[in-house]
Amino acid sequence: MAEAGILLTYLAASVWLFHRALGALGGRATGVVASDSSLFTWWLGWTWYAISHGLDPFVSTWQNAPAGVNGMWNTGVPVLGVLLAPVTATVGPVVADNVAMILGPVASAYLAHRCLAVLVRPRWIRALAGLVYGFSPFLIAHAWVGHVNLVWSVFPPIVLWASVRVLAAPRRPWLAGALLGVAFSLQMGLYTQTVALGALALVVVALVLALSAPRAALRRVPALLRSLTATAGVIAVLCAYPVWVLLAGPSRPRTSIREATETGADAANLLIPSPLTAIRPGTDALAAQLRVYPGEQGSYLGVAMLLVVLAAVVVVASRTVLVTFVVTIVLGVLSLGTSLAVLDRDTGVWLPWRLLVDLPLLGQAEPGRLAPFVALGVVTIWALALAHLTRPRPDGRWVRAGRFVAAGLVLAAAVTWVPGGDHQGTTDASAPAFFRAGTPGIPPGAIVELVPRPSQDWVRDGGVPVRWQAVAGFSYRQTGGYFIGGSDRFPVLHDGEIGAFQQGVLDGGRGDVAAARADLAAKQVDVIVIVPDQVPDPDGALAWSRAVAGSPGRLVEGSWVIPLR
């Protein structure tokens, strides 16, 4: 019953956070960026569609047709797609995306609560620690922007558990290693970047443990080897195909997908809260100067929590606190990226992440997204300090009043992480009538050239048309998309290649008709679909499309359907 109460408390907190979406789960999407929520809606819908039609959930030609997209290089979240398949199948992928967002902090908080049991005994402290972690600044930042894969920040607690049960104090190493392998495999189906960062965190823990007690570390080597063997075996069985798709599958990027120097956290964000935090006395002007937008300002720890950490290191001074402190410091420095940035000003000071940028896979990760591992380290020390202060005397009496007051201050420090109640927004998740009707008149699986075409134009919600495809039940394939990929011509792509036809649309209907026809033929396009009220110049787009297709087309449910002759 106690565990059920804890879960319900976490759920109530998440419902409060996302309350604006509750009245329109099928018509509004959580997050203030429509493109990103559209993308997650698409992938949740795709997983169910692929499973129910015997297709590959990891690779799809329904975007960027005919080449397709690689789900392992994108936010495919197939684990959530399977978990929420009943929701997607019955009430649609938009509702599934909202449910995933609501459940993400609940799952993250509860995993933290359970995994902290390896270090913290009192259940009530672990329950509070889970609440603090599950609604910490990193998760709130990515909830605000609509990143389902990062709101499900369940892997850092698993890393904490493995740090104890696999590295520091191994028990039943074969079983612990196998469980860790299952956790890695499931995280592979949530977000591959977090897999790489979690592995890095475990390496840091192992090095700190070995340097702090080398003899004890040597004694644990046999157990560690057994655990790692079990971990590798489970991953080899469960992830052989996903790893192949990641490393050698189709439509993957051919070079680095982002600039490593721009993905570290702003050091000032450690002390300056984002506008999404409830308590931020006079810091909004400084927050506006941070190097990233609020959706990535998730590194906030704050003066109060840092003081608790420092006090715990001095007062508690246990080996667990000291090791956790050192690991948290190392991960915090790594999260700052290749060079130190303060209020968006690069100081030119080189940082350790510069040594990792050329490593396969890990070098593609964004160091700033180590923030939840850092936050969990802080929360762990916070919980250990609270447990130390509230521990009863052997005769059953509570510690003296001074410790009671100190415990109150520790509890109060966590309040500085509480999110603001009015910042979690939503965006319109409706689709034009033609797509809600299932794209009548288009043969199933036909390749469509859509106007407007989905794109990487994040500011102008260019990715929204991929949601229309999901709402239509994947009744067609489309040449455009919003994804990470690559081709022979372009080592990195973030949307479909712009050809002669789409260039003619952009140029107001002026272009080479023969070249546009050849472009569409090369992409095996069957139909052009124009959504007039979503196009700046619908008349020009319609005239151009008719000229290229050699067909007048017809108006169906408010959209023009123009088959190619």
C-alpha positions in Angstrom: 0.0 0.0 0.0 2.8 2.4 0.8 4.3 1.9 -2.7 1.0 2.5 -4.3 0.7 5.7 -2.3 4.1 6.9 -3.5 3.2 6.1 -7.1 -0.1 8.0 -6.8 1.7 11.0 -5.3 4.1 11.1 -8.3 1.2 10.7 -10.7 -0.7 13.6 -9.0 2.4 15.8 -9.3 2.7 15.0 -13.0 -1.0 15.6 -13.6 -0.6 19.0 -11.9 2.4 19.7 -14.2 0.6 18.8 -17.4 -2.9 19.9 -16.4 -3.3 22.1 -19.5 -3.3 19.1 -21.8 -5.8 17.1 -19.8 -8.9 18.6 -21.3 -7.8 18.0 -24.9 -5.6 14.9 -24.9 -6.4 14.3 -28.6 -6.3 17.9 -29.8 -3.4 19.5 -27.9 0.2 18.3 -27.4 2.3 18.9 -24.3 5.3 21.1 -25.0 5.7 24.5 -26.6 7.4 23.3 -29.8 4.9 21.7 -32.2 7.6 20.2 -34.4 9.1 18.0 -31.6 5.8 16.8 -30.2 4.8 16.0 -33.9 7.9 13.9 -34.2 7.2 11.9 -31.1 3.6 11.5 -32.2 4.9 10.1 -35.5 7.3 7.6 -34.0 4.7 6.3 -31.4 2.2 5.9 -34.2 4.8 4.3 -36.4 5.8 1.6 -33.9 2.2 0.5 -33.6 1.7 0.6 -37.4 4.8 -1.3 -38.0 4.0 -4.0 -35.5 0.5 -4.4 -36.6 1.5 -4.6 -40.3 4.6 -6.8 -40.0 7.0 -4.0 -40.8 10.4 -3.0 -39.3 9.8 -0.6 -36.3 13.5 0.5 -36.4 13.6 1.6 -40.1 10.8 3.3 -42.0 10.3 4.5 -45.6 7.1 6.4 -44.7 9.3 9.5 -44.2 12.0 10.5 -46.7 10.6 8.0 -49.2 11.9 6.1 -51.0 15.2 6.1 -49.0 13.6 6.2 -45.6 14.7 7.0 -42.0 16.8 5.2 -39.4 15.0 5.0 -36.1 18.1 4.3 -34.1 19.6 7.7 -35.1 16.3 9.4 -34.3 14.0 9.6 -31.3 12.1 6.4 -32.3 11.3 5.4 -28.7 10.1 1.9 -29.7 9.9 0.8 -26.1 7.3 3.5 -25.4 5.7 2.6 -28.7 5.2 -0.9 -27.6 4.2 0.1 -24.0 1.6 2.5 -25.3 0.4 0.5 -28.3 -3.0 0.0 -26.7 -3.4 3.7 -26.3 -2.3 4.4 -29.9 -4.5 1.7 -31.3 -7.6 2.9 -29.6 -7.4 6.7 -29.3 -4.6 7.7 -31.5 -0.9 8.7 -31.4 -1.6 12.3 -30.2 -3.1 10.9 -27.0 -0.3 8.4 -26.7 2.2 11.2 -26.8 0.4 13.1 -24.1 0.1 10.0 -21.9 3.9 9.3 -22.4 4.7 12.8 -21.3 2.5 12.5 -18.2 4.0 9.1 -17.2 7.6 10.1 -17.9 8.2 12.0 -14.6 6.3 9.3 -12.7 8.5 6.5 -14.0 11.7 8.5 -13.5 10.7 9.4 -9.9 9.7 5.9 -9.0 12.9 4.3 -10.4 14.9 6.8 -8.4 12.9 5.9 -5.3 13.5 2.2 -5.8 17.1 2.3 -6.9 18.1 4.6 -4.0 17.3 1.6 -1.7 20.8 0.4 -2.2 22.1 3.4 -0.3 19.2 5.0 1.7 17.1 2.9 4.0 14.1 5.1 5.2 11.4 4.8 2.6 10.0 8.2 3.2 13.3 9.8 2.4 13.6 7.8 -0.8 10.1 8.7 -1.7 10.9 12.4 -1.3 14.2 12.0 -3.2 12.3 10.4 -6.1 9.9 13.3 -6.2 12.8 15.8 -6.2 14.6 13.9 -9.0 11.5 13.1 -11.1 10.6 16.8 -11.3 14.1 18.2 -11.3 15.1 21.1 -13.6 16.4 18.8 -16.4 13.1 16.9 -16.7 11.1 20.1 -16.4 13.1 21.8 -19.2 12.6 18.9 -21.6 8.9 18.5 -20.6 8.5 22.2 -21.5 9.9 21.6 -25.0 8.1 18.2 -25.5 11.1 15.8 -25.4 9.4 12.5 -24.4 12.7 10.6 -24.6 14.4 12.8 -22.0 11.3 13.2 -19.7 11.6 9.4 -19.4 14.9 9.8 -17.5 14.9 6.3 -16.0 18.4 5.3 -16.9 20.4 7.4 -14.3 18.7 5.6 -11.4 19.6 2.3 -13.0 23.2 3.5 -13.3 23.1 4.4 -9.6 21.9 0.9 -8.7 24.5 -0.7 -10.9 27.2 1.5 -9.3 26.5 -0.3 -6.1 25.4 -3.8 -7.1 27.8 -4.3 -9.9 30.8 -2.1 -9.0 31.0 -1.2 -5.3 29.3 -4.0 -3.4 28.5 -6.8 -5.9 25.8 -9.3 -5.0 24.8 -12.2 -7.2 27.0 -10.8 -10.0 25.5 -12.9 -12.8 22.0 -11.7 -12.0 23.0 -8.1 -11.4 24.9 -8.1 -14.7 21.9 -9.6 -16.6 19.6 -7.0 -15.1 22.0 -4.3 -16.2 22.0 -5.7 -19.7 18.2 -5.6 -19.8 18.3 -2.0 -18.6 20.8 -1.0 -21.3 18.7 -2.8 -23.9 15.5 -1.0 -22.8 17.3 2.4 -22.8 18.5 1.6 -26.3 14.8 1.7 -27.2 14.3 5.0 -25.5 17.3 7.1 -26.5 20.7 5.9 -27.7 22.5 9.0 -26.6 21.6 8.3 -22.9 23.0 4.8 -23.4 26.4 6.3 -24.2 26.2 8.8 -21.4 25.2 6.1 -18.9 28.1 3.9 -19.9 30.4 6.9 -19.4 28.9 7.5 -16.0 29.6 3.9 -15.0 33.2 4.2 -16.2 33.6 7.3 -14.0 32.2 5.5 -11.0 34.5 2.5 -11.6 37.6 4.8 -11.8 36.7 6.7 -8.7 36.1 3.5 -6.7 39.4 2.0 -8.0 41.4 5.1 -7.1 39.8 5.5 -3.7 40.3 1.9 -2.6 42.6 0.0 -5.1 42.9 -3.2 -3.0 39.2 -3.5 -2.6 38.7 -2.9 -6.3 41.1 -5.7 -7.2 39.2 -8.1 -5.0 36.0 -7.2 -6.8 37.5 -7.9 -10.3 36.3 -11.5 -10.6 32.7 -10.5 -9.6 32.9 -7.5 -12.0 34.0 -9.7 -14.9 31.0 -12.1 -14.3 28.6 -9.2 -14.2 30.0 -7.6 -17.4 29.9 -11.0 -19.1 26.2 -11.3 -18.3 25.6 -7.7 -19.3 27.3 -8.2 -22.7 25.4 -11.5 -23.3 22.0 -10.0 -22.7 22.8 -6.9 -24.8 24.1 -9.2 -27.6 20.8 -11.2 -27.6 18.4 -8.3 -27.2 20.2 -5.6 -29.2 22.0 -7.3 -32.0 19.6 -6.0 -34.7 19.1 -2.5 -33.2 22.9 -2.1 -32.9 23.3 -3.2 -36.5 20.7 -0.6 -37.6 22.6 2.0 -35.6 26.1 1.2 -37.0 25.4 -0.1 -40.5 21.7 0.4 -41.2 20.2 2.5 -44.0 19.8 6.2 -44.1 22.2 6.8 -41.2 24.3 10.0 -41.0 27.7 9.7 -42.5 29.5 12.2 -40.3 29.0 14.1 -37.0 25.5 15.3 -36.6 26.2 18.3 -34.4 29.0 20.7 -33.5 30.6 19.4 -30.3 31.6 22.9 -29.1 28.0 24.0 -28.9 26.4 21.2 -26.9 27.8 21.7 -23.4 25.9 23.3 -20.6 26.4 26.9 -19.7 28.3 26.9 -16.3 26.2 29.8 -15.1 23.1 27.6 -15.4 24.4 25.6 -12.4 23.5 28.6 -10.2 21.0 30.5 -12.3 17.5 28.9 -12.7 15.6 28.9 -15.9 12.3 30.7 -16.2 10.6 27.3 -15.6 11.7 27.2 -12.0 9.2 28.6 -9.4 11.9 30.3 -7.1 14.2 32.5 -9.1 14.7 35.8 -7.2 15.8 38.4 -9.7 17.6 36.1 -12.0 15.4 36.2 -15.2 17.7 38.7 -16.9 20.7 36.5 -16.3 18.8 33.4 -17.4 18.1 35.2 -20.7 21.8 35.4 -21.3 22.5 31.6 -21.0 23.8 30.0 -24.1 20.7 27.8 -24.7 17.0 28.2 -24.7 14.9 27.2 -21.6 14.3 23.7 -23.0 18.0 22.9 -22.6 18.5 24.9 -19.4 18.4 21.8 -17.2 21.7 21.9 -15.4 20.4 24.1 -12.5 21.5 22.9 -9.0 21.3 26.2 -7.1 23.1 27.6 -4.1 20.8 25.9 -1.5 21.3 22.4 -2.8 25.0 22.9 -3.3 25.4 24.1 0.3 23.6 20.9 1.4 26.1 18.8 -0.6 29.1 20.6 0.8 27.7 20.4 4.3 27.1 16.6 3.9 30.7 16.1 2.7 32.0 17.8 5.9 29.4 16.6 8.4 28.4 13.1 7.2 31.8 12.4 5.6 31.0 8.8 4.9 32.7 7.0 2.0 29.4 6.8 0.2 29.0 10.5 0.4 32.6 11.2 -0.6 32.5 8.9 -3.6 29.1 10.2 -4.8 30.5 13.7 -4.4 33.6 13.1 -6.5 31.6 11.2 -9.2 29.0 14.1 -9.3 31.8 16.7 -9.7 33.5 14.8 -12.5 30.2 14.3 -14.4 29.3 17.9 -13.8 32.6 19.1 -15.4 32.1 16.7 -18.3 28.6 18.1 -18.8 30.1 21.6 -19.5 31.4 20.4 -22.9 34.6 21.1 -24.7 35.3 24.6 -23.2 33.9 26.6 -20.4 31.0 28.9 -21.3 29.6 31.4 -18.9 26.4 33.4 -19.8 26.9 32.3 -23.4 30.5 33.6 -23.5 33.1 31.0 -24.4 36.1 31.7 -22.0 38.4 29.5 -24.1 39.2 27.3 -21.1 39.5 23.7 -22.4 37.5 21.1 -20.6 37.9 17.2 -20.4 35.0 16.5 -22.9 37.4 17.7 -25.6 39.2 14.3 -25.2 36.0 12.4 -25.9 34.7 14.1 -29.1 36.4 11.7 -31.4 35.2 8.5 -29.8 32.7 6.6 -31.8 29.1 7.2 -30.7 30.0 8.9 -27.4 31.5 11.8 -29.4 28.0 12.3 -31.0 26.4 12.7 -27.6 25.5 16.1 -26.1 27.5 16.5 -22.9 24.9 18.9 -21.5 22.6 15.9 -21.3 24.7 14.5 -18.5 22.6 16.8 -16.3 20.2 14.2 -15.0 23.1 12.0 -13.8 24.5 15.1 -12.0 21.1 15.9 -10.5 20.7 12.4 -9.3 24.2 12.6 -7.6 23.1 15.7 -5.8 19.7 14.2 -4.8 21.6 11.1 -3.5 23.8 13.2 -1.2 20.7 15.2 -0.2 19.0 12.0 0.8 22.0 10.6 2.7 22.3 13.9 4.6 18.6 13.7 5.5 18.9 10.1 6.6 22.0 11.1 8.8 20.1 13.9 10.4 16.9 12.0 11.2 18.6 8.8 12.4 17.2 8.0 15.9 19.5 7.4 18.9 20.0 3.8 20.1 17.6 4.5 23.0 14.9 5.5 20.6 14.9 9.3 21.2 15.4 11.6 18.2 18.5 13.6 17.7 18.8 16.9 19.5 16.9 20.0 18.3 19.9 21.3 16.3 19.8 18.3 14.0 16.1 18.6 13.6 16.4 22.2 12.5 19.2 21.1 10.1 16.9 18.4 8.6 14.3 21.1 8.0 16.8 23.2 6.1 17.8 20.2 4.0 14.2 19.7 3.1 13.7 23.4 2.4 16.7 23.3 0.0 14.8 20.9 -2.3 12.0 23.4 -2.7 14.3 25.5 -4.8 13.9 22.9 -7.6 10.1 23.1 -7.6 8.9 24.0 -11.1 6.6 26.9 -11.8 3.0 25.9 -12.2 2.0 28.1 -15.2 4.9 27.4 -17.7 4.1 24.0 -19.0 2.4 24.9 -22.3 0.7 23.0 -25.1 0.4 23.4 -28.8 -2.3 22.7 -31.3 -2.2 19.0 -32.3 -5.1 19.0 -34.8 -4.7 18.0 -38.4 -6.5 19.2 -41.6 -9.7 17.4 -42.4 -8.2 15.5 -45.3 -5.8 13.7 -43.0 -8.4 13.1 -40.3 -10.5 11.4 -42.9 -7.6 9.0 -43.7 -6.5 10.7 -47.0 -9.4 9.5 -49.2 -8.5 8.9 -52.8 -4.8 8.0 -52.2 -3.9 4.3 -52.6 -2.4 2.7 -49.5 1.3 3.1 -49.4 1.5 5.6 -52.3 4.3 8.1 -52.2 3.1 11.6 -51.7 4.8 14.9 -52.4 3.2 17.1 -49.7 2.8 20.9 -49.9 3.7 22.2 -47.3 6.5 19.6 -47.0 7.7 18.7 -43.5 11.1 20.3 -42.7 13.6 21.0 -40.0 12.4 24.6 -39.7 11.9 24.2 -35.9 11.0 27.8 -35.2 8.2 27.8 -37.7 6.9 24.3 -36.7 8.1 22.9 -40.0 7.9 19.3 -38.6 4.1 19.5 -38.0 3.1 17.7 -41.3 4.7 14.5 -40.1 1.9 14.5 -37.4 -0.7 14.7 -40.1 0.7 11.4 -41.5 0.4 9.7 -38.1 -3.1 11.0 -37.6 -4.0 9.6 -41.1 -3.0 6.2 -39.9 0.1 6.1 -42.2 -2.1 5.7 -45.2 0.6 7.1 -47.4 4.4 7.6 -47.6 6.0 11.0 -48.1 9.2 12.3 -49.6 9.7 14.9 -46.9 10.4 14.5 -43.2 11.8 15.8 -40.0 14.7 13.5 -38.9 18.4 12.9 -38.6 19.9 10.9 -41.5 22.3 11.0 -44.4 22.6 10.2 -48.1 25.3 9.8 -50.7 24.9 13.5 -51.6 24.5 14.9 -48.1 26.4 13.3 -45.2 23.9 14.7 -42.7 20.2 15.4 -43.4 17.6 16.9 -41.1 14.8 16.8 -43.6 14.2 15.4 -47.1 16.3 16.8 -49.9 14.8 19.8 -51.7 14.4 18.9 -55.4 13.3 20.8 -58.5 9.6 20.4 -57.7 9.7 21.8 -54.1 12.1 24.5 -55.3 9.5 25.6 -57.8 6.9 25.8 -55.0 9.3 28.0 -53.0 9.9 30.2 -56.1 6.2 30.9 -56.6 5.6 28.4 -59.4 8.5 29.4 -61.5 10.9 26.6 -62.5 11.8 24.0 -65.1 8.7 21.7 -65.5 10.8 18.9 -67.1 13.3 19.0 -64.2 10.5 18.9 -61.6 8.9 15.9 -63.4 12.2 14.1 -63.4 12.7 15.0 -59.7 9.3 13.5 -58.8 9.9 10.4 -61.0 13.2 9.8 -59.3 11.5 9.8 -55.9 8.7 7.5 -57.3 6.0 10.1 -56.3 2.5 9.0 -57.1 0.5 12.0 -55.9 0.9 15.6 -55.0 -1.2 16.8 -52.1 -1.6 20.5 -51.4 -3.1 21.8 -48.1 -4.1 25.4 -49.2 -4.6 27.0 -45.9 -1.1 25.9 -44.8 0.7 27.3 -47.8 1.8 31.0 -48.2 0.9 31.1 -52.0 -1.7 28.4 -52.5 -2.7 29.6 -56.0 0.9 29.6 -57.2 1.5 26.2 -55.7 -1.6 24.7 -57.3 -0.8 26.1 -60.7 2.8 24.8 -60.6 1.7 21.4 -59.4 -0.9 21.1 -62.1 1.7 22.0 -64.7 4.2 19.5 -63.4 1.6 16.7 -62.9 -0.2 17.3 -66.1 -3.5 16.9 -64.2 -6.0 19.3 -62.7 -6.5 17.2 -59.6 -9.5 17.5 -57.3 -10.4 19.1 -54.0 -11.0 16.4 -51.3 -11.8 17.4 -47.7 -10.2 20.9 -48.2 -7.0 19.6 -49.8 -5.9 19.3 -53.4 -5.1 15.8 -54.6 -3.2 15.8 -57.9 -2.1 12.4 -59.3 0.9 12.3 -61.6 0.4 11.1 -65.1 
